Structure formats: C-alpha cells, structure tokens
Amino acid sequence: MERIKEMEQLLKEQKKPVPDPKRVAACKERMMEEISHQVILPSRPLLVRMWESAGYISRWTWGGLLFFCAVGVLMALHNSYQNTLALCSILAPLPGIFLVPELARSFSEGMWEMEQSCYYNLRELLLLKMIVLGLAFGVLLGLGAVMTRVESGSFVDFELWICLPFLAVSSLSFFLLRKIRSRQVEYGIIGIDLMGVCVVIGMWNVKDDLQRMLESDQTAVLLFVLLAVLLGSLVMNGKKFFQCVQNGELVWEELME
C-alpha cells in the first residue's frame, strides 16, 4: 500500500506535456482515415451482453443464489412463518460471501490485464457483472418482501430481519473491497458475514423487545431512515469501486510486487 501511495505521489508531481496542436490535428485526421478502412464490430444489445456476462459468473455464485432461493421457498411451504423468517434472516448476511468476491475475481485470479484488452474491457465486464448480480439479488429480496407482506400484512419484518442485515453487510463488504487491495479482503468479508449472522441471532434473542419498539411510529421512521442510509452507502461504495476500476486504481498489492 505504501508503494502505491508513493507511485500516486510521483504521478501527481509530474507535469503533463502540452501537445503540439498541429500534430494532434494530423493524428486525428490519420485516425479517422484508418477507421474508415476498418470494419467496425456492431454494438450488441444490453440484454445480449448481460446474458454473455452471466455465463462467466462462477457456478458457485449461481449455486449459492439457487440455494438461498430454494431454502426460502421450501421453508415457506413446509414450516411456520416465524421459523421461515428466522432462518431467512440468519441467511440474509451470507450472500455477501458470493457477491463481492465474484466482483474481485478479475484481480484475485490475475486476469484483470487480459480482460482490459478484450472486446468487453475490464470496466464493462465489471459493470455488467454488477447489473446481473444486482438483478439476481433483487429477485431474492423481492421474494422476501412478498413472503413477509403476505404473512404479516406489512413490510416491517422484511425491513428489519432481511433487508437490514443484507444492506449492512453488503455495504461494508464493498467498502473493504475498495480499501484492502489484496487476497486478505476475501477472508475479511467472510468474517463480516459471520459476524452479521451472530448479530441477527442476538436480535432474535431480544425479538419481543424489538417488536414493542417497532410499534412506535418514531421507531418505524428511524428504521426506514437507517435502511435508506445503508442503501445510499451501498450505492456509494459500489460507485466508488467502479470508479477505481475505471481509473485503473484498483490494482492489488500482490500485482505491484
């Protein structure tokens, strides 16, 4: 990390050379001439690109998503609402184990340089992955919202027991992914997810007290504000992660040695 900071400081101290306007104009003219003689690949629709990118997401990630979905559906069909909600809330922090490391695979597997020179460059690949995984997790959260709404008649259970742990763990995982640029970040994310599970179990031990607190309108508003803050934090950290990739700043320490 110190070497990266030293390199950044040296780059900041360098003065950008001023190009000769005549040479710039000549270069642009030559580029346009070269482009006119080339066959440009057609642009593919977004859905096609998303489908292609989904095929490169690890089977462990897709298997984990299917597992969470299957557990929720089977529990809802064969167990009581409270047991189903308890298990789903305990599992809610765990998708981060699959989400964030999947986005870091380009760096953990040492493929970022090759991907940067592909038809879809590294920036596009990660953006498509974020869209595909975001939609997949959105479907899971949507199922949780429908289930709790049908059973309880409100979204309070969904907000407290599913949405809150998922947003908190995912936001913190994205933050660590940006700050810890090494393989150790994956172990840190797993530790955060397990800590999230322990916190949820602790919340279930004081479930009655939490339910009484949520009967107050002020507490319900505070919960909604907290969820909005966590959602904003998740979006902000995801955006900064993408900007780091776009600017070429997200290079792990092992790759700098």
C-alpha positions in Angstrom: 0.0 0.0 0.0 2.9 2.4 0.8 4.4 1.7 -2.7 1.0 2.5 -4.3 0.9 5.8 -2.4 4.5 6.6 -3.4 3.6 6.0 -7.1 0.5 8.1 -6.8 2.5 11.0 -5.3 5.1 10.7 -8.1 2.5 10.8 -10.7 0.9 13.9 -9.2 4.2 15.7 -9.2 4.7 15.0 -12.9 3.7 17.8 -15.3 1.5 16.9 -18.2 3.3 17.7 -21.5 1.5 20.2 -23.8 0.9 18.5 -27.2 1.5 20.3 -30.5 -1.9 21.3 -31.9 -0.7 20.6 -35.5 0.4 17.1 -34.5 -2.8 16.5 -32.7 -4.9 17.5 -35.7 -2.7 15.4 -38.0 -3.1 12.4 -35.7 -6.9 12.7 -35.6 -7.1 13.0 -39.3 -5.0 9.9 -39.7 -7.1 8.0 -37.1 -10.3 8.9 -39.0 -8.8 7.7 -42.2 -7.7 4.4 -40.6 -11.2 3.9 -39.1 -12.8 4.5 -42.5 -10.9 1.5 -43.8 -11.8 -0.8 -40.9 -14.9 -3.0 -40.4 -16.3 -1.9 -37.0 -17.9 -4.6 -34.9 -21.6 -4.0 -34.4 -22.8 -2.9 -31.0 -24.7 -5.7 -29.2 -27.9 -5.1 -27.2 -27.6 -4.8 -23.5 -29.6 -7.9 -22.8 -27.3 -10.0 -25.0 -24.2 -8.6 -23.3 -25.8 -9.3 -19.8 -26.6 -12.9 -20.9 -23.0 -13.4 -22.1 -21.6 -11.9 -18.9 -23.8 -14.2 -16.7 -22.1 -17.2 -18.3 -18.7 -16.0 -16.8 -20.0 -15.7 -13.3 -18.8 -18.6 -11.1 -21.1 -21.7 -10.8 -20.5 -21.4 -7.0 -22.1 -18.0 -7.0 -25.1 -19.2 -9.0 -25.3 -22.3 -6.9 -25.3 -20.2 -3.7 -28.1 -18.0 -5.1 -30.2 -21.0 -6.0 -29.6 -22.5 -2.6 -30.9 -19.4 -0.8 -33.9 -19.3 -3.1 -34.7 -23.0 -2.6 -34.3 -22.8 1.2 -36.7 -19.8 1.4 -39.3 -21.4 -0.8 -39.1 -24.9 0.9 -39.3 -23.3 4.4 -42.3 -21.2 3.4 -44.1 -24.3 2.1 -43.4 -26.7 5.0 -42.8 -24.6 8.1 -44.4 -21.8 10.1 -43.9 -18.2 9.2 -41.8 -17.4 12.3 -39.4 -20.3 11.6 -39.1 -19.3 8.0 -38.4 -15.7 8.8 -35.8 -16.7 11.4 -33.9 -18.9 9.0 -34.1 -16.3 6.2 -32.9 -13.5 8.5 -29.9 -15.7 9.6 -29.0 -16.4 5.9 -29.5 -12.7 4.8 -25.9 -11.6 5.6 -24.4 -14.6 3.8 -24.9 -13.6 0.1 -22.1 -11.1 0.5 -19.7 -14.2 0.6 -20.7 -14.7 -3.1 -21.4 -11.1 -4.3 -18.3 -9.2 -3.5 -15.6 -11.8 -4.1 -17.2 -12.5 -7.5 -16.6 -8.9 -8.5 -13.0 -9.2 -7.3 -12.2 -12.4 -9.3 -10.6 -10.4 -12.1 -7.9 -9.3 -9.6 -7.8 -12.4 -7.3 -7.3 -14.7 -10.4 -4.8 -12.3 -12.1 -7.0 -11.8 -15.2 -7.6 -8.1 -15.0 -4.9 -7.2 -17.5 -6.1 -9.7 -20.1 -9.7 -8.6 -19.6 -8.8 -5.0 -20.0 -7.7 -5.8 -23.6 -10.8 -7.9 -24.5 -13.8 -6.9 -26.7 -15.6 -6.1 -23.4 -12.9 -4.3 -21.3 -12.5 -4.7 -17.6 -14.7 -1.7 -16.9 -17.6 -3.1 -19.0 -17.2 -6.6 -17.6 -17.5 -5.5 -14.0 -20.4 -3.1 -14.8 -22.3 -6.0 -16.5 -21.5 -8.3 -13.5 -22.8 -5.7 -11.1 -26.0 -5.3 -13.1 -26.6 -9.1 -13.4 -25.8 -9.9 -9.7 -27.8 -6.8 -8.6 -30.8 -8.1 -10.5 -30.4 -11.6 -9.1 -30.2 -10.4 -5.5 -33.1 -8.1 -6.2 -35.2 -11.1 -7.1 -34.2 -12.8 -3.8 -35.1 -9.6 -1.9 -38.4 -9.3 -3.8 -39.3 -12.9 -2.8 -38.6 -12.0 0.8 -40.7 -8.8 0.6 -43.7 -10.8 -0.9 -43.4 -13.5 1.6 -43.4 -11.2 4.6 -46.1 -9.0 3.2 -48.5 -11.9 2.6 -47.9 -13.5 6.0 -47.7 -10.4 8.2 -49.6 -7.8 6.3 -46.7 -5.3 6.5 -43.1 -4.8 5.3 -41.7 -4.3 8.9 -40.5 -7.9 9.2 -38.8 -7.7 5.8 -37.1 -4.4 6.6 -35.9 -5.5 10.0 -35.0 -9.1 9.5 -33.9 -9.4 5.9 -33.2 -6.0 4.3 -31.3 -4.5 7.3 -28.6 -7.3 7.7 -28.2 -7.7 3.9 -27.7 -4.0 3.2 -25.3 -3.6 6.2 -23.1 -6.5 5.3 -23.1 -5.8 1.6 -22.2 -2.1 2.1 -19.3 -2.9 4.5 -18.1 -5.7 2.1 -17.9 -3.2 -0.8 -16.0 -0.8 1.4 -13.4 -3.4 2.4 -13.0 -4.4 -1.2 -12.0 -0.9 -2.1 -9.7 -0.3 0.8 -8.0 -3.7 1.2 -6.5 -4.4 -2.2 -5.2 -7.9 -1.5 -6.4 -11.5 -1.2 -6.9 -11.0 2.5 -10.1 -9.0 1.7 -12.0 -12.2 1.0 -11.2 -13.5 4.5 -12.3 -10.2 5.9 -15.6 -10.4 4.1 -16.3 -13.9 5.3 -15.6 -12.7 8.8 -18.0 -9.8 8.4 -20.7 -12.1 7.1 -20.3 -14.5 10.0 -20.4 -11.5 12.4 -23.6 -10.4 10.7 -25.1 -13.9 11.4 -24.2 -13.6 15.1 -25.8 -10.2 15.3 -29.0 -11.5 13.7 -29.1 -14.4 16.2 -28.6 -11.9 19.0 -31.5 -9.8 17.6 -33.8 -12.8 17.7 -32.9 -13.3 21.4 -34.5 -9.8 22.1 -37.2 -10.2 19.4 -40.1 -9.2 21.7 -38.4 -6.0 22.8 -37.7 -5.1 19.2 -41.3 -5.7 18.2 -42.5 -3.5 21.0 -40.2 -0.7 19.9 -41.4 -1.0 16.3 -45.0 -0.4 17.4 -43.9 3.2 17.9 -44.2 5.4 14.8 -40.9 7.1 15.6 -39.0 3.8 15.7 -40.5 2.8 12.4 -39.4 6.0 10.9 -35.9 5.6 12.3 -35.7 2.1 10.8 -36.7 3.4 7.4 -34.1 6.2 7.6 -31.4 3.6 8.7 -32.3 1.5 5.7 -32.1 4.5 3.4 -28.7 5.4 4.8 -27.4 1.8 4.3 -28.8 1.7 0.7 -27.1 5.0 0.0 -23.9 3.7 1.4 -24.1 0.5 -0.7 -24.7 2.6 -3.9 -21.9 5.0 -3.0 -19.4 2.2 -2.3 -20.4 0.4 -5.4 -20.0 3.6 -7.4 -16.5 4.3 -5.9 -15.5 0.7 -6.6 -16.5 1.1 -10.2 -14.7 4.4 -10.5 -11.5 2.8 -9.1 -11.7 0.2 -11.8 -12.5 2.8 -14.5 -9.5 5.0 -13.4 -7.1 2.0 -13.2 -6.6 2.5 -9.5 -7.9 -0.9 -8.2 -4.7 -2.9 -8.5 -4.0 -5.3 -5.7 -0.7 -5.2 -3.8 0.4 -8.7 -4.9 0.3 -7.4 -8.5 2.5 -4.4 -7.7 5.4 -6.5 -6.3 
